[in-house]
Structure formats: structure tokens, C-alpha cells
Amino acid sequence: MQELVNTLNGYIWSSYLIYLCLGAGIFFSIITRFAQVRHFREMWRLLMSGKSSEHGISSFQALAVSLSGRVGTGNIAGVAAAIGFGGPGAVFWMWIVAFLGAATAYIESTNAQIYKEEEDGIYRGGPAYYIEKAMGQKWYAWIFALATILACGLLLPVVQSNGIGDSLVNVFGQGGTVSSFMGELPLTKVYAAVFIVLILGFIIFGGVKRIANFTQVVVPFMALAYIIIACAIIALNIDMLPGIFTSIITDAFTPMAGFGAAIGWGVKRGVYSNEAGQGTGPHAAAAAEVEHPAQQGLVQAFSVYIDTLFVCSATAFMILITQSYNVIPEGSSAIVLNVAQDTVINGPAFTQIAVDSVLQGFGKPFIALALFFFAFTTVLAYYFIAENNISYINRTLKMPALKFLLKLLLMGAVFYGTVAQPSAAWGMGDVGVGLMAWLNIIGILIIFFMAKPAIKALKDYERQQKEQVDVYTFDPKKLGIKNADFWENKFNQK
């Protein structure tokens, strides 16, 4: 299994995907005239002003759901892995991916709003929907939908729950072992797996609204607590901060682990963390109740900043300031060895060691708790995304039992991930991210050259901004956007 996963990742995460992610971000930044900078103030306003309805969730709830997908194990363990394999310079490339990816996030999320549908009283949408309606290629939409069900229903949850299991072992130890077909498993992980699966089942059987209500409370609170702890550690070592910035910038171009390794791991873990271009964020964006599609696109662009520039940077600064990391490029010997050489790189250990070195006895359990909430809400977001794509294919298959089957498979994947080895879990997660990113980025590029819906929506929104309208409207027919049935009906009703 490990060899198969490694082989797949060798193909999927080749340098071509790295260039595609960066290139798409640059292209959409230029095309939108860097909307991620120009509309920063508007992002804040929209975030606080949206309201939910009986059909859709508010902009803030949609942001919370998408953040629950973005802010997860990648922010704690993923950043550590980027530094451990690519050196401090990998952090710089994570920042670049976030800045450029914000424009990509605007494009994909606005597309999702434009082409969303109302089904069973709630809004649904995402790449499969806009690929079919804007590209007119149903076969391609089906491929994306099936890849997303595989990725979000089985592969990606494994990584999130694995981080929880590893962090708890770092706090409580193995607690003994139990024999299984997977070998000897730490009892700590087994107990954690049972507990997580039980809570997960209670929430996912409660529906999308319950997911939104849960995440809008948990995610902002834990992210704030995490950043406060990080700021405290940085403040206690503020004299070291200029040197850390210098090492990040210089190692980005002449890094200790090799220029290519820094870019590769920075982009890889950057996309894994903020998910810009991966195609997960648009699902939550489509569920939002907004006056104009561009509004949710801007809110989703802002979520990329929160994820990488705030949470990921907080993790990176804690690890680098406290020197709680090793740099061991894949297939090479150690270049930097600050902690025990056998410390797992693909896990939360660096972050836990960093916090514990300053707040002794508090760091490891706090990171374990933060990781539990971050990872758990990410799993909920994955379920929401996978369910959306089952709804898409069920328009043809008409098999309601698929959603029940998804719940069972997701719970099984979470149990497996909690007790699995980190290398296997992260390898499976990388396959899922890479598959979705390839399909989605190519899709939104083709849609841009065919119809430019997200750009037309942005110009229309900016026009209404200048006119200082009281209520924004969106008329897709006037803009030459076809198959936006939901918005056509809404405009006609007004």
C-alpha cells in the first residue's frame, strides 16, 4: 500500500502540478487586478454583514465551514513537515501560494455561487456543478465528483484523524498496545479513534445546518486561542523575530535543503493547508445566502489569508523561534538536527515541542486539543463536500442510500487514520489533494477562456459599488452568462 501511494504521489505531485498551482494564482491575480488586495476592506464588511436563510447559510457560516476545511492538521503538522523536509524557506513559498491562491479562491468560489442549485430546500454547488454548466462537459464533471467523493470521503479524513492520534500519543504515551491485522496498535490511539467516530456520527447524521452551527463556534474560538499562544511565544522571543524572517527569505532562494525542495514542499503543504484551487472551498461558498455571487468569492479569498498568513505563520514562527525542528530532506541525511533525530516529521511533534519548550507541561496537551478541534471540524467539512458531490451524481443515479454509505465509509476512514502510521496517512491525503487540484484548476482555466463568468461578476459588482446601490442584484443574462438558472429565477422574481 505504501509503495502504491508513493508511486501515485510521484506522478500526481510532479513539478507540473507545482507550476500549475503557482501559474494559475499569478494568472488570476493579474486578470482580477489583484482583487485579493483591492477589496480587502470589502472582504471584512461582507464577512460581518451576511445573514442566513431557510435555504442557505450566512457568509460567515460559509466562511467557517470552509475554514474548518482549511484550518486543520495542515496548519500544525503540515507546516512542520514543510520545514522538516524543505527547510525554513518552505514557509516563504507557503506565503506566496496563499497570496496568489486568494485570487484562485475568488474565481472558483464565485463560479460555485453563479452555478449553484437549490435542492431539498438547501443550496448546493461546487466544481462538478460549474464544470457541467459552464464547460458543458458532464463527463468531466462526473470525474471530478467521483474524485472528490474518493478524496474527501476516504483519503483526506485519514490525515486529519492521524494528527489527532499522534498528538495524543505525544501527550499520554502509547498506554499499552493491542494486536490487530494492522500490527500492534497503541491503546491511546484506539480509544481516541472510538471517541472521535462516535462524535462524528452524531454530527454528520444531523445534517448540513448542524455542521455549520458547530463550526461557526468552534473554529474561530480555537484559531484565536492558538494565535494568542503563538503571539505570546513570539513576544517572549521578539529579539529573534528579525533573524527568523531573514532565514525564511534567504532559504527560500538558497535554502539549506535545496531550492526545489523548498518550493515543492512549500507549495504542496500550502495547497494542502489553504486549499486554494483544490476545489473544496467552492462547496461551502455555494451554500451561502448572498445578494451577489462576487460577494462570497471575496469572503472565500479572505479565508485563504486567515488560514496561511495567520494560522500557518503562527505555527512556523513558534517552531523556528524555539528551534524545535530538524531538516531532513527525503532520501538524505540530516542537515539541521535540533531535536531528537527519530522525531516524526509528518506529524504535530515539532509544534508540540515548540510550545512545550516555553510553556512546560502545557504545550503538548494544548496542541493536542487544538489539533483535535481543527482536524475534527475539517473532517466535518470533508463530509459536507463529499455529500454535495453524491447529491450531484444522484441527479442521475437516484440512489439515496449512497449518502448513508458515505457516512459509514467516512467513519471507517477516520478510525483507520487515527491508528495508522503518519507516512501512510499523509501519502493518502496527498493523493486526494493532488487529484482534486489537477481537475479543478484545469477546469476553472478552461471556464475562464470559454465564458469568464467570475470576471464578469466581479466587474458587475464593482460597477454597483461605484453606484452605491442599497441592494445588490445579479442578472446573468445581461452579463452574457448562460445556465445560471438559480440567479436568473431570483432576478426575475425581484
FENHU-V395619 format. One record per residue. RES is the residue in one letter. NEAR is the number of other C-alpha atoms within 10 Angstrom. Layout:
res | near
RES | NEAR
RES | NEAR
//
This chain:
res | near
M | 9
Q | 12
E | 10
L | 11
V | 18
N | 17
T | 13
L | 18
N | 19
G | 12
Y | 13
I | 20
W | 18
S | 13
S | 13
Y | 11
L | 20
I | 20
Y | 14
L | 16
C | 24
L | 19
G | 14
A | 20
G | 25
I | 19
F | 16
F | 23
S | 22
I | 13
I | 12
T | 18
R | 12
F | 17
A | 18
Q | 25
V | 14
R | 11
H | 16
F | 14
R | 10
E | 13
M | 21
W | 13
R | 13
L | 16
L | 22
M | 12
S | 11
G | 19
K | 15
S | 16
S | 11
E | 10
H | 16
G | 22
I | 27
S | 22
S | 27
F | 22
Q | 28
A | 30
L | 27
A | 28
V | 32
S | 30
L | 30
S | 29
G | 33
R | 30
V | 32
G | 31
T | 28
G | 32
N | 29
I | 30
A | 28
G | 27
V | 35
A | 33
A | 27
A | 32
I | 30
G | 27
F | 27
G | 29
G | 32
P | 33
G | 30
A | 36
V | 32
F | 24
W | 26
M | 30
W | 19
I | 21
V | 29
A | 31
F | 24
L | 25
G | 32
A | 31
A | 32
T | 35
A | 32
Y | 34
I | 31
E | 31
S | 33
T | 32
N | 33
A | 31
Q | 33
I | 31
Y | 28
K | 28
E | 21
E | 15
E | 12
D | 8
G | 10
I | 16
Y | 23
R | 29
G | 28
G | 33
P | 32
A | 29
Y | 28
Y | 28
I | 25
E | 17
K | 20
A | 24
M | 19
G | 14
Q | 13
K | 15
W | 12
Y | 16
A | 26
W | 18
I | 14
F | 25
A | 27
L | 19
A | 19
T | 31
I | 22
L | 18
A | 25
C | 29
G | 28
L | 26
L | 26
L | 29
P | 32
V | 31
V | 34
Q | 28
S | 32
N | 29
G | 32
I | 30
G | 29
D | 26
S | 27
L | 22
V | 18
N | 16
V | 18
F | 11
G | 14
Q | 16
G | 14
G | 10
T | 14
V | 11
S | 10
S | 8
F | 6
M | 10
G | 10
E | 12
L | 19
P | 19
L | 18
T | 21
K | 28
V | 20
Y | 15
A | 18
A | 23
V | 15
F | 12
I | 20
V | 20
L | 11
I | 12
L | 21
G | 15
F | 11
I | 15
I | 20
F | 13
G | 11
G | 11
V | 22
K | 17
R | 13
I | 22
A | 25
N | 14
F | 17
T | 28
Q | 19
V | 12
V | 15
V | 23
P | 15
F | 13
M | 17
A | 19
L | 13
A | 14
Y | 18
I | 17
I | 13
I | 17
A | 21
C | 16
A | 13
I | 21
I | 18
A | 12
L | 11
N | 14
I | 13
D | 11
M | 15
L | 15
P | 9
G | 13
I | 16
F | 17
T | 13
S | 18
I | 22
I | 18
T | 15
D | 22
A | 26
F | 17
T | 14
P | 21
M | 20
A | 26
G | 17
F | 17
G | 16
A | 22
A | 30
I | 28
G | 23
W | 26
G | 32
V | 27
K | 24
R | 27
G | 31
V | 27
Y | 28
S | 28
N | 33
E | 29
A | 34
G | 31
Q | 27
G | 28
T | 30
G | 34
P | 32
H | 32
A | 32
A | 36
A | 31
A | 29
A | 29
E | 24
V | 24
E | 15
H | 21
P | 28
A | 27
Q | 28
Q | 33
G | 31
L | 27
V | 30
Q | 34
A | 31
F | 26
S | 26
V | 33
Y | 19
I | 18
D | 25
T | 28
L | 17
F | 15
V | 22
C | 27
S | 22
A | 22
T | 25
A | 25
F | 24
M | 25
I | 23
L | 23
I | 20
T | 21
Q | 17
S | 22
Y | 28
N | 25
V | 25
I | 22
P | 21
E | 12
G | 7
S | 10
S | 9
A | 15
I | 15
V | 17
L | 14
N | 12
V | 13
A | 10
Q | 14
D | 7
T | 13
V | 18
I | 24
N | 26
G | 28
P | 30
A | 24
F | 31
T | 29
Q | 26
I | 23
A | 27
V | 25
D | 19
S | 17
V | 16
L | 14
Q | 11
G | 12
F | 14
G | 20
K | 25
P | 18
F | 20
I | 25
A | 25
L | 16
A | 22
L | 29
F | 23
F | 23
F | 29
A | 28
F | 26
T | 30
T | 28
V | 28
L | 26
A | 30
Y | 28
Y | 27
F | 25
I | 29
A | 28
E | 24
N | 25
N | 28
I | 22
S | 21
Y | 22
I | 17
N | 15
R | 9
T | 8
L | 11
K | 12
M | 12
P | 11
A | 9
L | 16
K | 19
F | 11
L | 11
L | 19
K | 19
L | 15
L | 14
L | 28
M | 27
G | 17
A | 20
V | 29
F | 25
Y | 22
G | 29
T | 29
V | 27
A | 22
Q | 18
P | 21
S | 17
A | 19
A | 26
W | 24
G | 24
M | 26
G | 22
D | 23
V | 23
G | 26
V | 26
G | 24
L | 21
M | 25
A | 25
W | 20
L | 21
N | 23
I | 23
I | 15
G | 22
I | 25
L | 17
I | 15
I | 20
F | 18
F | 10
M | 11
A | 15
K | 18
P | 23
A | 26
I | 19
K | 16
A | 25
L | 22
K | 14
D | 19
Y | 19
E | 14
R | 12
Q | 16
Q | 12
K | 8
E | 9
Q | 10
V | 10
D | 8
V | 8
Y | 15
T | 18
F | 20
D | 18
P | 21
K | 14
K | 9
L | 13
G | 12
I | 20
K | 16
N | 17
A | 21
D | 18
F | 16
W | 23
E | 18
N | 11
K | 13
F | 14
N | 8
Q | 7
K | 6
//
